[in-house]
Amino acid sequence: MSTAPDRKDDLYAHNLTGAAWRKSPLSQEQQDCVEITDLPGGGVAVRDSKNPDRGDLRYTAAEWAAFRSAIVEGML
């Protein structure tokens, strides 16, 4: 197994116990939000703020950068 932080299995191997989850300050008191936490190598984990025990999805730094870029460019 590679130790490169951009491998999906490496991201899911990272223990998130005690992770510092955060949501956008723009969401304020709204209930339909996602929370994110940073992972090694620039990746992120994303979860539903209403159902945090349902687990999370994890994205490499490259995947997260592409997602953010698509939002900024109005593609999503």
N, C-alpha and C positions, 0 to 999 in steps of 0.2 A: 504494500500500500504506500502510495506517495505521501510525503509530508507537506506537499504544496497546499497552501490554505485555500486554493481555488477549486479543490476537488469537493464534490458534493458529500461524499462519505466522510471526509474530514470535517466539514461543517456540521454534519449531524452527529459526529462523535463529540463535539464540544458540549460540555455540561453547562446548562443555563441556570442552574440553581443559584439564586442570589443575583441574577442578571439585573441590570438597571434598565428596565423597560421605560419607554417614553412615547408620548403621542404628540402630534402637532399642536402648538399653542393656538392654532386657528380653530381647532375642534372644540376647545373650551368645555362646555357642559353637554355637548351633544353625545348621544349614546352610541352612534354608529361610527366607530373609530377603529383604527388599527394601531397597534403599538409596535415599536421596533427596538431592537437592541443590537449593539455592535458585536461583530464576531472577529476573530483573528484574521488578518490579511485584508481587512476592509469589507468583508461580507456583512450581511445583516440577517437577523431573524425577524419575522413578522408574525404577529398573532392578532386575533380578534379580541378587542378590549372587553367585550361583553362576556366572552367565553374563553378566558385565558387557559383553562385546563384542557381545552381541546387540542392543544399542541400548537406548533408553529411551522411556518415554511421558511426555508433558509435559502439565501441567494448569495452567489459569489460576488465579489467586488465588481466584476465586469457585467454581470447580469443586473445588479442594482444600478450601476452607472447608465446602462442602456435604458432601463425603465425610467429613471429620473430624466434622462435626456428626452425621451419620447414625450413625457408629460410637459416639459418646458417648451418643446417644439410644437405642442398642440396635437400630437399624433394619437394621444389617448384621452 
